[in-house]
Amino acid sequence: MPKMKSSRTLAKRIKVTGSGKIKRHHAYMGHFAPNKTRKQKHHLRKAALVSKADMKKISQMIDFNNK
């Protein structure tokens, strides 16, 4: 049976931390930035961790060997 391929699009958008958690970027920063408040843009700049509910689904889509 062939090896499973990881989702390359997802692998380029996330990083795995040393403890095994998955870091992601916030949405809503692609365009329409002038309509957002300075505080909102400041908070959306920071990376976030993937929720526990989505961890299983996302970890199946990526290969943890290629961090």
Secondary structure, DSSP 8 states (H G I E B T S, - for coil): -------HHHHTT-EE-TTS-EEE--SS-SS-GGGS-HHHHHHHHS-EE--HHHHHHHHHHS-TT--
